């Protein structure tokens, strides 16, 4: 699912990936998820790099 944010520095377009760990029997890992966001275009990547510097 795309995610578009209107920030004061500009518009950032990202897509997300979601990873779930564990098995239904492993209660310690049952609810552990990692969600990562990646820039969808070169302009968004450049803006995020500039904001991180």
PDB file of N, CA, C and O in Angstrom:
ATOM      1  N   UNK A   1       0.847  -1.167   0.000  1.00  0.00           N
ATOM      2  CA  UNK A   1       0.000   0.000   0.000  1.00  0.00           C
ATOM      3  C   UNK A   1       0.895   1.233   0.000  1.00  0.00           C
ATOM      4  O   UNK A   1       1.786   1.344   0.843  1.00  0.00           O
ATOM      5  N   UNK A   2       0.677   2.157  -0.926  1.00  0.00           N
ATOM      6  CA  UNK A   2       1.495   3.361  -0.956  1.00  0.00           C
ATOM      7  C   UNK A   2       1.159   4.293   0.203  1.00  0.00           C
ATOM      8  O   UNK A   2       0.025   4.333   0.682  1.00  0.00           O
ATOM      9  N   UNK A   3       2.154   5.032   0.635  1.00  0.00           N
ATOM     10  CA  UNK A   3       2.004   6.004   1.709  1.00  0.00           C
ATOM     11  C   UNK A   3       2.577   7.323   1.201  1.00  0.00           C
ATOM     12  O   UNK A   3       3.758   7.399   0.862  1.00  0.00           O
ATOM     13  N   UNK A   4       1.747   8.358   1.148  1.00  0.00           N
ATOM     14  CA  UNK A   4       2.183   9.671   0.675  1.00  0.00           C
ATOM     15  C   UNK A   4       2.041  10.656   1.822  1.00  0.00           C
ATOM     16  O   UNK A   4       0.962  10.806   2.395  1.00  0.00           O
ATOM     17  N   UNK A   5       3.138  11.327   2.153  1.00  0.00           N
ATOM     18  CA  UNK A   5       3.148  12.306   3.234  1.00  0.00           C
ATOM     19  C   UNK A   5       3.446  13.686   2.682  1.00  0.00           C
ATOM     20  O   UNK A   5       4.372  13.860   1.889  1.00  0.00           O
ATOM     21  N   UNK A   6       2.663  14.664   3.102  1.00  0.00           N
ATOM     22  CA  UNK A   6       2.928  16.060   2.766  1.00  0.00           C
ATOM     23  C   UNK A   6       3.655  16.670   3.958  1.00  0.00           C
ATOM     24  O   UNK A   6       3.038  16.976   4.978  1.00  0.00           O
ATOM     25  N   UNK A   7       4.960  16.846   3.829  1.00  0.00           N
ATOM     26  CA  UNK A   7       5.789  17.401   4.890  1.00  0.00           C
ATOM     27  C   UNK A   7       6.146  18.841   4.557  1.00  0.00           C
ATOM     28  O   UNK A   7       6.053  19.244   3.398  1.00  0.00           O
ATOM     29  N   UNK A   8       6.556  19.631   5.558  1.00  0.00           N
ATOM     30  CA  UNK A   8       6.991  21.002   5.262  1.00  0.00           C
ATOM     31  C   UNK A   8       8.132  21.049   4.242  1.00  0.00           C
ATOM     32  O   UNK A   8       8.234  22.003   3.471  1.00  0.00           O
ATOM     33  N   UNK A   9       8.981  20.032   4.234  1.00  0.00           N
ATOM     34  CA  UNK A   9      10.110  19.984   3.303  1.00  0.00           C
ATOM     35  C   UNK A   9       9.695  19.548   1.899  1.00  0.00           C
ATOM     36  O   UNK A   9      10.445  19.760   0.946  1.00  0.00           O
ATOM     37  N   UNK A  10       8.521  18.948   1.754  1.00  0.00           N
ATOM     38  CA  UNK A  10       8.057  18.480   0.453  1.00  0.00           C
ATOM     39  C   UNK A  10       7.232  17.214   0.572  1.00  0.00           C
ATOM     40  O   UNK A  10       6.953  16.734   1.671  1.00  0.00           O
ATOM     41  N   UNK A  11       6.851  16.686  -0.572  1.00  0.00           N
ATOM     42  CA  UNK A  11       6.022  15.473  -0.631  1.00  0.00           C
ATOM     43  C   UNK A  11       6.910  14.235  -0.686  1.00  0.00           C
ATOM     44  O   UNK A  11       7.849  14.172  -1.480  1.00  0.00           O
ATOM     45  N   UNK A  12       6.607  13.245   0.167  1.00  0.00           N
ATOM     46  CA  UNK A  12       7.360  11.999   0.223  1.00  0.00           C
ATOM     47  C   UNK A  12       6.409  10.850  -0.084  1.00  0.00           C
ATOM     48  O   UNK A  12       5.370  10.709   0.561  1.00  0.00           O
ATOM     49  N   UNK A  13       6.763  10.034  -1.065  1.00  0.00           N
ATOM     50  CA  UNK A  13       5.978   8.867  -1.448  1.00  0.00           C
ATOM     51  C   UNK A  13       6.766   7.613  -1.095  1.00  0.00           C
ATOM     52  O   UNK A  13       7.920   7.467  -1.499  1.00  0.00           O
ATOM     53  N   UNK A  14       6.144   6.705  -0.338  1.00  0.00           N
ATOM     54  CA  UNK A  14       6.826   5.492   0.110  1.00  0.00           C
ATOM     55  C   UNK A  14       5.921   4.281  -0.076  1.00  0.00           C
ATOM     56  O   UNK A  14       4.700   4.401  -0.177  1.00  0.00           O
ATOM     57  N   UNK A  15       6.559   3.101  -0.118  1.00  0.00           N
ATOM     58  CA  UNK A  15       5.803   1.851  -0.067  1.00  0.00           C
ATOM     59  C   UNK A  15       6.310   1.069   1.139  1.00  0.00           C
ATOM     60  O   UNK A  15       7.410   1.319   1.633  1.00  0.00           O
ATOM     61  N   UNK A  16       5.518   0.142   1.601  1.00  0.00           N
ATOM     62  CA  UNK A  16       5.838  -0.559   2.840  1.00  0.00           C
ATOM     63  C   UNK A  16       5.896  -2.070   2.623  1.00  0.00           C
ATOM     64  O   UNK A  16       5.225  -2.617   1.747  1.00  0.00           O
ATOM     65  N   UNK A  17       6.707  -2.721   3.434  1.00  0.00           N
ATOM     66  CA  UNK A  17       6.724  -4.177   3.501  1.00  0.00           C
ATOM     67  C   UNK A  17       6.483  -4.572   4.956  1.00  0.00           C
ATOM     68  O   UNK A  17       6.899  -3.862   5.871  1.00  0.00           O
ATOM     69  N   UNK A  18       5.826  -5.683   5.164  1.00  0.00           N
ATOM     70  CA  UNK A  18       5.494  -6.150   6.501  1.00  0.00           C
ATOM     71  C   UNK A  18       5.937  -7.598   6.634  1.00  0.00           C
ATOM     72  O   UNK A  18       5.588  -8.445   5.812  1.00  0.00           O
ATOM     73  N   UNK A  19       6.707  -7.872   7.673  1.00  0.00           N
ATOM     74  CA  UNK A  19       7.197  -9.222   7.936  1.00  0.00           C
ATOM     75  C   UNK A  19       6.718  -9.665   9.307  1.00  0.00           C
ATOM     76  O   UNK A  19       6.840  -8.918  10.278  1.00  0.00           O
ATOM     77  N   UNK A  20       6.172 -10.875   9.396  1.00  0.00           N
ATOM     78  CA  UNK A  20       5.717 -11.433  10.665  1.00  0.00           C
ATOM     79  C   UNK A  20       6.565 -12.657  10.994  1.00  0.00           C
ATOM     80  O   UNK A  20       6.806 -13.506  10.135  1.00  0.00           O
ATOM     81  N   UNK A  21       7.010 -12.739  12.233  1.00  0.00           N
ATOM     82  CA  UNK A  21       7.857 -13.842  12.673  1.00  0.00           C
ATOM     83  C   UNK A  21       7.065 -14.819  13.525  1.00  0.00           C
ATOM     84  O   UNK A  21       6.003 -14.491  14.054  1.00  0.00           O
ATOM     85  N   UNK A  22       7.608 -16.030  13.648  1.00  0.00           N
ATOM     86  CA  UNK A  22       7.038 -17.001  14.562  1.00  0.00           C
ATOM     87  C   UNK A  22       6.001 -17.899  13.915  1.00  0.00           C
ATOM     88  O   UNK A  22       5.688 -17.792  12.729  1.00  0.00           O
ATOM     89  N   UNK A  23       5.488 -18.781  14.739  1.00  0.00           N
ATOM     90  CA  UNK A  23       4.453 -19.713  14.335  1.00  0.00           C
ATOM     91  C   UNK A  23       3.280 -19.567  15.300  1.00  0.00           C
ATOM     92  O   UNK A  23       3.450 -18.982  16.370  1.00  0.00           O
ATOM     93  N   UNK A  24       2.116 -20.068  14.965  1.00  0.00           N
ATOM     94  CA  UNK A  24       0.978 -19.937  15.884  1.00  0.00           C
ATOM     95  C   UNK A  24       1.217 -20.566  17.261  1.00  0.00           C
ATOM     96  O   UNK A  24       0.576 -20.170  18.234  1.00  0.00           O
ATOM     97  N   UNK A  25       2.115 -21.524  17.355  1.00  0.00           N
ATOM     98  CA  UNK A  25       2.379 -22.174  18.643  1.00  0.00           C
ATOM     99  C   UNK A  25       3.412 -21.434  19.479  1.00  0.00           C
ATOM    100  O   UNK A  25       3.489 -21.645  20.690  1.00  0.00           O
ATOM    101  N   UNK A  26       4.198 -20.579  18.861  1.00  0.00           N
ATOM    102  CA  UNK A  26       5.267 -19.865  19.569  1.00  0.00           C
ATOM    103  C   UNK A  26       4.724 -18.537  20.076  1.00  0.00           C
ATOM    104  O   UNK A  26       4.705 -17.549  19.342  1.00  0.00           O
ATOM    105  N   UNK A  27       4.284 -18.511  21.327  1.00  0.00           N
ATOM    106  CA  UNK A  27       3.613 -17.331  21.871  1.00  0.00           C
ATOM    107  C   UNK A  27       4.551 -16.137  22.002  1.00  0.00           C
ATOM    108  O   UNK A  27       4.088 -14.997  21.980  1.00  0.00           O
ATOM    109  N   UNK A  28       5.857 -16.365  22.139  1.00  0.00           N
ATOM    110  CA  UNK A  28       6.791 -15.239  22.299  1.00  0.00           C
ATOM    111  C   UNK A  28       7.004 -14.498  20.985  1.00  0.00           C
ATOM    112  O   UNK A  28       7.296 -13.303  21.002  1.00  0.00           O
ATOM    113  N   UNK A  29       6.868 -15.172  19.855  1.00  0.00           N
ATOM    114  CA  UNK A  29       7.058 -14.533  18.557  1.00  0.00           C
ATOM    115  C   UNK A  29       5.747 -14.298  17.804  1.00  0.00           C
ATOM    116  O   UNK A  29       5.751 -13.754  16.700  1.00  0.00           O
ATOM    117  N   UNK A  30       4.644 -14.702  18.394  1.00  0.00           N
ATOM    118  CA  UNK A  30       3.365 -14.682  17.692  1.00  0.00           C
ATOM    119  C   UNK A  30       2.978 -13.288  17.194  1.00  0.00           C
ATOM    120  O   UNK A  30       2.417 -13.161  16.106  1.00  0.00           O
ATOM    121  N   UNK A  31       3.267 -12.249  17.970  1.00  0.00           N
ATOM    122  CA  UNK A  31       2.830 -10.917  17.605  1.00  0.00           C
ATOM    123  C   UNK A  31       3.970 -10.011  17.149  1.00  0.00           C
ATOM    124  O   UNK A  31       3.776  -8.800  17.038  1.00  0.00           O
ATOM    125  N   UNK A  32       5.148 -10.562  16.885  1.00  0.00           N
ATOM    126  CA  UNK A  32       6.282  -9.751  16.461  1.00  0.00           C
ATOM    127  C   UNK A  32       6.205  -9.490  14.960  1.00  0.00           C
ATOM    128  O   UNK A  32       6.223 -10.422  14.156  1.00  0.00           O
ATOM    129  N   UNK A  33       6.120  -8.213  14.592  1.00  0.00           N
ATOM    130  CA  UNK A  33       6.062  -7.795  13.193  1.00  0.00           C
ATOM    131  C   UNK A  33       7.064  -6.666  12.984  1.00  0.00           C
ATOM    132  O   UNK A  33       7.322  -5.875  13.892  1.00  0.00           O
ATOM    133  N   UNK A  34       7.615  -6.601  11.800  1.00  0.00           N
ATOM    134  CA  UNK A  34       8.509  -5.512  11.415  1.00  0.00           C
ATOM    135  C   UNK A  34       7.955  -4.888  10.147  1.00  0.00           C
ATOM    136  O   UNK A  34       7.731  -5.578   9.152  1.00  0.00           O
ATOM    137  N   UNK A  35       7.733  -3.574  10.187  1.00  0.00           N
ATOM    138  CA  UNK A  35       7.247  -2.857   9.011  1.00  0.00           C
ATOM    139  C   UNK A  35       8.334  -1.880   8.573  1.00  0.00           C
ATOM    140  O   UNK A  35       8.832  -1.089   9.373  1.00  0.00           O
ATOM    141  N   UNK A  36       8.692  -1.947   7.298  1.00  0.00           N
ATOM    142  CA  UNK A  36       9.733  -1.082   6.745  1.00  0.00           C
ATOM    143  C   UNK A  36       9.142  -0.229   5.636  1.00  0.00           C
ATOM    144  O   UNK A  36       8.313  -0.691   4.853  1.00  0.00           O
ATOM    145  N   UNK A  37       9.580   1.018   5.579  1.00  0.00           N
ATOM    146  CA  UNK A  37       9.136   1.937   4.542  1.00  0.00           C
ATOM    147  C   UNK A  37      10.303   2.254   3.626  1.00  0.00           C
ATOM    148  O   UNK A  37      11.417   2.494   4.092  1.00  0.00           O
ATOM    149  N   UNK A  38      10.053   2.258   2.323  1.00  0.00           N
ATOM    150  CA  UNK A  38      11.060   2.551   1.305  1.00  0.00           C
ATOM    151  C   UNK A  38      10.546   3.667   0.401  1.00  0.00           C
ATOM    152  O   UNK A  38       9.350   3.723   0.115  1.00  0.00           O
ATOM    153  N   UNK A  39      11.427   4.554  -0.052  1.00  0.00           N
ATOM    154  CA  UNK A  39      10.979   5.605  -0.972  1.00  0.00           C
ATOM    155  C   UNK A  39      10.516   5.012  -2.302  1.00  0.00           C
ATOM    156  O   UNK A  39      11.121   4.073  -2.819  1.00  0.00           O
ATOM    157  N   UNK A  40       9.439   5.571  -2.845  1.00  0.00           N
ATOM    158  CA  UNK A  40       8.880   5.072  -4.101  1.00  0.00           C
ATOM    159  C   UNK A  40       9.527   5.678  -5.338  1.00  0.00           C
ATOM    160  O   UNK A  40       9.420   5.123  -6.432  1.00  0.00           O
ATOM    161  N   UNK A  41      10.191   6.802  -5.172  1.00  0.00           N
ATOM    162  CA  UNK A  41      10.799   7.459  -6.331  1.00  0.00           C
ATOM    163  C   UNK A  41      12.089   8.162  -5.918  1.00  0.00           C
ATOM    164  O   UNK A  41      12.393   8.284  -4.732  1.00  0.00           O
ATOM    165  N   UNK A  42      12.833   8.617  -6.906  1.00  0.00           N
ATOM    166  CA  UNK A  42      14.141   9.246  -6.655  1.00  0.00           C
ATOM    167  C   UNK A  42      13.996  10.553  -5.881  1.00  0.00           C
ATOM    168  O   UNK A  42      14.841  10.866  -5.042  1.00  0.00           O
ATOM    169  N   UNK A  43      12.950  11.311  -6.146  1.00  0.00           N
ATOM    170  CA  UNK A  43      12.734  12.564  -5.431  1.00  0.00           C
ATOM    171  C   UNK A  43      12.490  12.350  -3.945  1.00  0.00           C
ATOM    172  O   UNK A  43      12.996  13.104  -3.114  1.00  0.00           O
ATOM    173  N   UNK A  44      11.717  11.326  -3.612  1.00  0.00           N
ATOM    174  CA  UNK A  44      11.460  10.998  -2.213  1.00  0.00           C
ATOM    175  C   UNK A  44      12.728  10.510  -1.527  1.00  0.00           C
ATOM    176  O   UNK A  44      12.988  10.863  -0.377  1.00  0.00           O
ATOM    177  N   UNK A  45      13.514   9.706  -2.223  1.00  0.00           N
ATOM    178  CA  UNK A  45      14.769   9.212  -1.647  1.00  0.00           C
ATOM    179  C   UNK A  45      15.715  10.371  -1.360  1.00  0.00           C
ATOM    180  O   UNK A  45      16.346  10.407  -0.304  1.00  0.00           O
ATOM    181  N   UNK A  46      15.818  11.316  -2.288  1.00  0.00           N
ATOM    182  CA  UNK A  46      16.707  12.464  -2.091  1.00  0.00           C
ATOM    183  C   UNK A  46      16.232  13.319  -0.918  1.00  0.00           C
ATOM    184  O   UNK A  46      17.046  13.775  -0.115  1.00  0.00           O
ATOM    185  N   UNK A  47      14.929  13.538  -0.814  1.00  0.00           N
ATOM    186  CA  UNK A  47      14.388  14.343   0.278  1.00  0.00           C
ATOM    187  C   UNK A  47      14.640  13.672   1.627  1.00  0.00           C
ATOM    188  O   UNK A  47      15.025  14.344   2.584  1.00  0.00           O
ATOM    189  N   UNK A  48      14.430  12.374   1.715  1.00  0.00           N
ATOM    190  CA  UNK A  48      14.683  11.655   2.964  1.00  0.00           C
ATOM    191  C   UNK A  48      16.155  11.663   3.344  1.00  0.00           C
ATOM    192  O   UNK A  48      16.491  11.784   4.522  1.00  0.00           O
ATOM    193  N   UNK A  49      17.037  11.536   2.358  1.00  0.00           N
ATOM    194  CA  UNK A  49      18.484  11.620   2.651  1.00  0.00           C
ATOM    195  C   UNK A  49      18.857  13.002   3.161  1.00  0.00           C
ATOM    196  O   UNK A  49      19.640  13.129   4.103  1.00  0.00           O
ATOM    197  N   UNK A  50      18.303  14.029   2.548  1.00  0.00           N
ATOM    198  CA  UNK A  50      18.599  15.407   2.970  1.00  0.00           C
ATOM    199  C   UNK A  50      18.073  15.671   4.394  1.00  0.00           C
ATOM    200  O   UNK A  50      18.722  16.361   5.179  1.00  0.00           O
ATOM    201  N   UNK A  51      16.906  15.124   4.715  1.00  0.00           N
ATOM    202  CA  UNK A  51      16.345  15.311   6.055  1.00  0.00           C
ATOM    203  C   UNK A  51      17.149  14.543   7.101  1.00  0.00           C
ATOM    204  O   UNK A  51      17.206  14.957   8.259  1.00  0.00           O
ATOM    205  N   UNK A  52      17.774  13.423   6.705  1.00  0.00           N
ATOM    206  CA  UNK A  52      18.559  12.620   7.640  1.00  0.00           C
ATOM    207  C   UNK A  52      19.944  13.171   7.903  1.00  0.00           C
ATOM    208  O   UNK A  52      20.598  12.780   8.870  1.00  0.00           O
ATOM    209  N   UNK A  53      20.397  14.075   7.053  1.00  0.00           N
ATOM    210  CA  UNK A  53      21.751  14.608   7.209  1.00  0.00           C
ATOM    211  C   UNK A  53      21.803  15.707   8.246  1.00  0.00           C
ATOM    212  O   UNK A  53      22.870  16.266   8.501  1.00  0.00           O
TER     213      UNK A  53
END
